[in-house]
Amino acid sequence: MPRSATFSIPPGKRLLPLLLAVVLGAGVPFYLARDKKPAIVMPDASKYIQVSKTVKKNMRFLPGGRLRIDTGFMGNITIEGWDRPQVSVTADIMAWGISTEQAMAHIQQIEPVFQREETEIRILSRHPESFQMGRIDYTIKVPGDRTDMKISSLRGFIAITDVNGWIEGDTVIGYLSLLRLSGYISLRTEEGDILVQLQGNRWEGLQISVVTKKGDIRLFMPTDYHTDLTLITEIGAITSDFPDFMQEGSTTPVLIRTKDEGQFISQKIRDGGPTVVVQTDHGNIDFRKYERDVEEITPRTNAPQTHPPDPEK
């Protein structure tokens, strides 16, 4: 199907020349892979003019296919499962500059790229190497059953909801939100918090494993869940309100053990089952009971945003 795009320039004021110009000249080579990880500092976005546009793309996609997302760039990725045999992508593209003309020039240098084969769709972000004056946020709908995914991001949160499949992913700096998933799940962030909500009374599939090197984790698990549970914090604490449970005819509490500077839980819950592994190298884990009839878990809406670098730093 054809792509559609809208374009907008939010109100702003023309700025005085800055001491450090961030203009990227024409002819800078593009790349479609994350070969380098340029340093990014938090900016003062008020110093820039921002322009934006939206690109939409729908592609036929049958259950059992594979989706590869490799931004190599800044921006958030939100993925939701649905019951249609297609992938729907909305790419919100933003760019900044010290003038409207410069911002317009920057936004022409970044765009989403869609590559479709019989059983695989690739979504890539096209941009100059080490470019930091823009971002692309993706909102993607995929078949909820049997969709495999490989996701790579540089800076931005990854949120996945209501999908079954073989899902692997990582982001360098970003929050992970994983709600009501099944299959094989393996995701990690170098720096960022993680939210996990389990559904049903056991994991449907091989396992789920989530890791952050620096960040806190919240795990919500139904009180009648069966699993082999592993929670680890190398430096940090584990808190839990998960109730005692019946195991082999006796009441058993959740056991939080201390080792060195951290804590861990390694325990069969009820009858056991596919493993749930949650780990933070430096942070805390909050293990919470989940009452499915009275609670609804939603991703955090104020996840960290990314903007252009601050030229005064």
N, C-alpha and C positions, 0 to 999 in steps of 0.2 A: 504494500500500500504506500502511497506517497507520504512524504513527510510534510508537516505543517509547522510554521514558525510565527511567533509574535515577537515584537520588539518594543522595548520601553526604556526611557531615560527618566529616573526619578528626579524630583527637584533638587537642585544643589547650587552652590555658588562657585564661580571661577576662582581658582586659587592662585596665590602668588608663586613664582618659581621656587622650588625647594633646592636646598643645597646639594642634595644627592638625587640626581635624576634616576628614574627607574624605567626610562623608555627602552624598550627592546626593539632594535632596528629590524628592518626587513631582511630576509635572507637567512635568519637563524634556522638551523635544521629542526624538523619536527621528529618526534619519536613516539612510538606506540607501546613501549614497554617501560617498566619501572627499573631502569638500570641503575639510577642513582637516587639518593635520598637527600635532597638539598635541605640545609637548615632553614627552619621557618620560625619566625618570632611573632609574638602577638602584636597586632597593629593598632593604630588609632584610625579607624575607618572614616572618621569625620573629616580627615584631611584629603579625601579623594572624591571625585565624581564617580558614580556608579552607573553602569548601563547593564541591561539584562535582555535576554530573549529566551523563548521556550521552543524546543523542538520535540515533536511527538512522532512515534513510530510504532506501528502494529505489525507483527510478524506471526504467521502460522507456525505453531509449535506443538507437537504431539507429546503426550506423556511418555517418559522414558528418554527424552532428549537431554542434552547438556547445554548449560549456559555458562559462559566464561565472561567475567567482568574484571577488567584490569584498567583502573583509572590512571595509576602512576602519577597521581595528581591530588589536588585538594577537592573535597566535596563529600557529601553524604550519600549513602546508598540505602534506600528503603525498598524492601521486597515483600510482597504479599501474595499468598496463594489464592487462586480462584478456580472456578469450574469450567473455564473456557479453554479450548485447544489453541491458545495463542499467547504470545508475549506482548505486552503493552508497555512501552517505555515513554516516560515524560522526562526530558532532560532540561532542567532549569540552569541556564548559563549566565554567569555574571562576570563582569570585568571592571577594573578600576583604572583611573588615570588622574593626573594632576590637572587635566582639562578634559572637556567633553571630547575634543578631537582625539586626545591620546587614549581615552577610555574606549572610544569607538574603534580605534586602530587595534587595541588589545583584544577586543571581543571578536574581531575577525580572525584572530590567530588561534582560537580554541573552538573545538566542535566535537560532538560525539560521532563516533564511527561505528557503523553496524555491519558486521560480516556474517552472512547466513549460509550454512551448508545444510545438507539433508537432515542431520541429527544434531547439529550444534549451532548455537548463536553466540557470537562474540560482540561484546560492547566495550569499546575502547575510547579513551579521551585523547584527542589529537591536540598537541600543544608544543610550543618550543621547549627545548631542554632547559630545565631549571626555572621555568616560567612560574612566577608567583603572583601575577597580577590578575588572576581570575580563578574561577572554580566552576565545577559542574555538579549539581545535585541530581541524582537519579531516583525516580520513583518507578518501580517495575512491578508489574503483575505477571505471575507465571502460573501454569497449571499446578494446582496444589498437591497432586499425587504423582509421585515418581518423576520429579524434576531434579536432576543432578546439577550442582553449581560449584564453580571455583571462583572465589572473589578475592581481589587484591586491591587495597586502597593505600594511599599515602597518609592523608590526614582527613578524618571525618568519621562519623559514626556509621555503623552497619546495623540495620534493623531488619530481622526476618521473622515473619509471622505466618503460621498455618501452612507449612510446606513439609512434604515428605520426600526424602531423597538422600543422595550422597552429597553432603554439603561441606566444603572446606573453605576457609577464608582467613584473612589476616588484614589488619590495619596497623600502621606504625603508631599513630596517635588517634585514638577514637574510642567512643563508647560502643559497646555491643548490647543489643537487645534481641533475645531469642525466645520467642513465645510460641508455645503449642507446636513444636516441631517433632519430627520422627524420622527414623532411618539411621544413617551414620552422620554424626555432626562433629566437626573438629574445627574450632575457631579460636583465634588468639589475637590479642592486642598488645603491643609493646607498652603502651601507656594509656589507660582508660578504664572506667568502671564497666561492670558486666551485670546485666539483668537476665535471669533465666526463669521461665515458668514451665513446669512440667504439667502434662495433662494425663487423664485416664488413671489407671491404677498400676501401670508399669510402662517402661519404655518400649515403644513399638519400633524394633529395628536392632541394629548392632550395639550402639552406645552413643553417648554424648560426652564430649570432652571440651572444656573451655578453659582458657588460660589467659591471665594478664600478668605481665611482669611488674606493673605498678598500677594499682587501682583496687577499689573495693568491689565485692561481688554480693549480690542479693539472689538467693535461690529460693523459689517458692515451690513446694512439693505437697501434693494432696496427702491428707492424713492416712489414707488407706493404700499408699503406694508401696510397691514391692521392688527392691533394687539392691544391688551391691554398691554402696555409696562410699565415695572417697572425696573428702574435702581437705584441702591443704593450704595453709598460709605459712610461708617460710619466715616472714617477719610480720607479725600481726596477730589478731585474736579472732576466734570464732564465737558468735553468739547464736543461740537457738531458742525458739519457742515450740519446736516440734514435740508433740506429746509422746509419752510412753506408748509402746505398741506391744501387741501380743506376738510372741514368737515361741513356737514349740510348747504351747500351753502355759507360758509364764509371761509376766509383764516385764518389758525390757526398756530401759531408758536410752536415749541417744548419748553416747560416750564421747566427750571432748577431751582429747589427750594433749599434753604439752610436751614439746621437744625443742630444745635450744631457745630461739627467740620467737618461735611460732607455735601453732597448734594444728591438730588434724583430727579428722574422723575417718575411720576405716572400718565399716560395719555393714553387715547384712541387715537390711530393713525388711521385716516380715519374712516372706519366703525367698527373698533375694530375687535376682533377675539381671537383665542387661545393665551394664555399669553406667553410673553417672559420676563423672570426674570433674571436679571444679577446683581450680588452683590459682592462687595469687602469690607471687614471689614477695611482694611488699604491699600489704594492704590487709583489710579485714573482710571476713565472710559473715554475712547475716543469713542464717538458715531459718526459713519461715514456713510455718504450716500454711496450707492454702485450702480454703473452704470454697469449693467450686460453685456452690449454690448461692453464696452471698458476696463473693469477691470477683472483681474483674481487674486484671493487671494490664496496664497500658505502658508503652515506652515513655521514657522521660521526654518531655517536649522542649526542655531547655538544655539539650545536649550542646557541648561546646561547638561554636561556629568558627569558621576560618575566613580570614580576610587578607588583604594585601599586607606585606611587611611594612613596618613603620620606618620611614627614611630617617627619622631623628634618633633612632636607637643604634 
